[in-house]
Amino acid sequence: MPMYGRPAITVGRHAERDFLREALDGATNRRGSAILIEGEPGMGKSHLLRGLANDARAADVSVVQIVGHVSDSFEPYASLSQLPRQSDSPTLRSPIGESDPRSLFADFNDYLAQLSRRPALFIIDDLQWLDESSLGIVSKSIEHMLDLGIVFVCAMRTGATATEHPVSQSLRSISRSCTCVHLDGLDEADSIDLARTVGDVPLDDAHVREINRLAGGNPLFTLEYLRLSKRSATPIPRFAPPEVNRVIEERIRTIPMDVRVLVCLSLLGGVGTVDDLITVTEHIGLSPKETRDIVATAESAVLINRSHSRTVEFVHPLYANCVAEFPEGRDSTLRSSVIRFLERGARYAEAFDLCDARFLEESPDVACRLAIAAIGDGWSSEFLSVPGRTAEFVLENTDEGSPEWVRAALVLARQHLSEGRREEGWRMAQIAAAAAHEAGLHVEQAHALLLMATLAEFIPDTLTYTQLLDSLSMRDVPAELRTRLLARSSQVVLSTPTAVTDALRPLGGAFRTAGIEISETSSRSAWAWSTNASAARSLANQALDLLADHDMSPSTQVLVLNSCREVHRSPSFNSQRLRISERAIGLSHPTAAIESRLLRSIDLYESGSNQLATSELIVAGEAAKRYGDAWGQWRINLRWAAHALSRGDIDEAWDLSAKALACGEQAGEPGRVPALAAQQCAAAIERTFPHDQLWVFSIDPALTAHGPSRALAALACVSAGDHPRAADHLEDSFDVFDDVDRESSWMLTITTLIEVAAILGHVEFARRAVAALEPFADLNVVDGLGTLMRGPAVRYLGLARRTIGDSERAVDDLLRAKMMAQQNGEELWRLAALVDIAET
């Protein structure tokens, strides 16, 4: 759409146009170049690019164009997604938004290679509004374009590479790779020529020179001053250039309110075309010419306001003020017009949002159509943003069990989950799954189960989940969805909390002096875990088989790999876990790689590579801070607390675990309190556990019913001098030798119990422990979360040998443990090994 008052010809800019023509000649000779046109808004950057594109097409040069938009600047790869739509060249192979950055970068360069089969011109206008992900790929591909003989020309507003700009680093990189053409204001002669392109405007040269001075030579501002002066009583408007903003805003605000709403919607989201707008405005008495003039004026306002980075700040409040003029039950004709316009532009959610009680009563069918369309085909996406009111309306106005009803229930379940109402989310997902099963909606049932699997950590109801999973006809579920469901289900089977009471977690009571209170929500968290490793592995292996037979998205591959890693927690599978986590990191988006790197850091520590584990943890920590990942920061702070504890820095460990609790609360993590309690209990043990706190281990039977916590309780008791109670816990823990799967925290449990047995002189336990632990003597001891790092396993093997009287081999083991701990920087376990050697 042409801008208001913008001439069809180019005025001035002779040197710049000659320079661009030379570059275009280079394209026809397969000589690549990179040019950046820089200038303030309104200086004619886009006009130059349009002229260059027209010249290129006339010379039979392929033209690819991308235009940056404010609305795209926060959506990854939104700008690159324009390529298939706006060029007649080959399209990207990988769907935008589904590829990981590395594969998309490779596909983009393949795209350029195909484009270069003919002379080609690649244009990007409003470069500063490209999203960061697209900018990163473009900045790394400029050299490749030059090698291919492609001419790359982009335009960017002055100041976009300022430090405070969110994508300044990529912009600066592009700027360094290009020859910069800076557009200054027009001189007086060019401004006079520009004035002659506008009809019915005084052509007094002195008048135009004064306007040129006021506008700073800006062509767009000059045109606006000329238009203003035509209506002004004085020959020269007495406004400084910044006042152009106010002038345009006043002109916009004189537009009738109903049209103003439509124009603002169009500016904000590009809803429909000007012809769509005309079909609505004609009903309220505006001619097509009036509508076109109003839209052109509005576009000018947006351009001018961009010069002060005020586009969104200007348009959004204007729209908000218009919407505020839609009081409940009034202006039904206007409201219907706006709703109709939004529906035409496929903005169904916004259209439904404008449906007030009166509209819902008078036009329920239209409202229901809008609500169903708002949910649309995106009902299965976890990123669909639809207000709960929309889903609730569909539930109330469609038949229960219908596809629309089930999909609305799923959307509402996700809404509950996003707002922290997990029990409501679980209940709604369960209702959706049951209704989908009754209606034979297999895909919807699978999505409901996938959502339940996400919530299973918070709502321990495995029986319901298992029954609904068994009732699902897997063969009728698409391969990728089936794969994700199997992977998630393996984690549900492996890591579902056992039934716990609503009593306060007893370990927390011991540490209230640190200012830690346990909420009712925390008290429902998992402390004991029921592990069915064989069933979990079976599900994960099915997911792996499907992954091998089908081409699936990186996110699904990462989910399956991480699930496989979780169900192979036995120390026997350490090398396999390392291969899995390395592959997962390679496939992950930076945000998803946080979890994969955390898991890999645990496995690296267990393998004995503590320095590599620390490196992975540092990278994960930086990513968690950058992306504001509270869950990642919870896990990372727990890991750093474990590191501090193993170094012997007990105070730092205590502080870091408390810091982790705060991040866990922010993330809504159900395991935050048990993890904190276990870590701080270990810290207290190293300080010598206070005898008057031992009551916490008898307050709740669920606490010592779980192997790792019972082992920790035994160690705390023996540390506090209560040997009889420690011996009871040890006697109750012989079932650790019957655990053939050795999943989760088996190694942590048995080594902790060995330490207790060594102090108590329990020969039988130590004898059996030697045989069980010997195959894993090369590893380090760590729990599943990485909360507790207990040093080299060979130390505990040495303690067990010493307990059964094999002192010579015990000393060898303990010397080796001291050396390994020293190499890992674990001062606590180095000193512990030295003490053990002395006592041996």
RABELQUI-V278934 format. One line per field, one symbol per residue. ss: DSSP state (2 for helix, 1 for strand, 0 for the rest). phi: phi as a letter, one per 20 degrees, with the letter a starting at -180 (. if undefined). psi: psi as a letter, one per 20 degrees, with the letter a starting at -180 (. if undefined). A space follows every 50 residues. Layout:
ss=???
phi=???
psi=???
This chain:
ss=00000000000002222222222222220000111111100000222222 22222222000111111002220000000222222200000000000000 22222222222222200001111110222002222222222222222200 11111110000000000222222222201111000002222222200000 00002222222222200022222222222220000000000022222222 22200022222222222220000222222222220002222222222222 22222200002222222222222200000002222222222222000222 22200022222202222222222222222200000002222222222000 00222222222222222200022222222222222222200222222222 22222000000222222222000222002222222222222222211000 00000222200222000002222000001100222222222222222220 00022222222222220000222222222222222220000022222222 22222220022222222222222222200222222222222222222002 22222222222222222000022222222222222200002222222000 22220022222222222220002222222220022222000000022222 22222222220022222222222222000111000000111122222222 2220002222222222222222220022222222222220
phi=.fffmfffdedmmfffffffffffffffdldfbccdecrfgneoffffff ffffffffemdfcdcccfcgfefddgmfffffgfedcedgeffeffndee gfffffffffgffffffcgccddcdlgfefffffgffffedffffffene edcccbffnfefgfffdfffffffgfedeedeeeffefffffffffedfm cgdfffgffffgffemmfgffgffffffffeefdfdfecfggfggfffgf fffefggffggfffffffcmfmdffffffefffdndfgffffffffffff gffffffdldgffeffffffffffedfgndlfffgfffffffffemefff fffefegffffecffffffffffffleegeefefdcgggfffffffccff nfgffffffffffffgffenefffffffffffffffffemefffffffff ffffeffedfcffgffffffeeeffedggfffffffffffffffcefffc eeffgfffffcffendddfffffeffddcedcffffffffffffffffec ecfgffffgfffffffeceggfdgffffffffffffeefgfffgffffff fffffffoefffffffffffffffffemefffffffffffffffffenef ffffffffffgfffffemffeffgffffffffffffenffffdfgfedfc gffefeggfffffffffffenefgffffffffdffffeeffleldgffff fffffffffemefffffffgffegfdfeeedbefemfcddnfffffffff fffenefffffgfffffffffffemefgefffffffffff
psi=pqqpjpqirppbkggghgghhghhhhghjloqqppppqrqpiijghgghg gggghghhjkpppppppqqgiiijopjhghihghhjqkrqqpgpppiiqr hghhgghghhghghhjhrpqpopoqlhijqqhgggggghiighhgghijp ppprqqqpihjqhiphkhghghggghiqppoporqqrgghhghghiioqk ppkohhghhgghghikjogghghhhggghhiqhqhopmpqghihghgggh ggiiqqgghggggggghgjkoarhhghhhghhikjpqggggggggggghg gggghhikljgghggghggghghijmqpjrlhggghggggghghjkmggh ghhioahgghghmhggghgggghhgbijhipiipnpqhhgghgghhjrpp iqghgghhhgghghggghjjmhghggghhggggghhghikngghgghghh ghhhihhhnnmhggggghghipnhijpqgggggggggghhhgghkpqrpq rjqqphhhhikihjkpqprhghijrpgqpopmhggghgghhgggghhhiq orqhhgggggghghghjliqihjghghhgghghgghiqqhghigghhggh hghgghiimhghggghhgghggghggjkohghhghghgghggggghijng ghggghhhhhgghhghikphjhggggggghghghghiopphijihhiiho hhgjipghhhghgghgghhijmhghghghghijiihiinhhlrdkggggh hghggghghiknggghghhghhhhikhirrpqrhijhpojaphhghgggg ghhjjmhghgggghghgggghghiknhghghghgggggh.
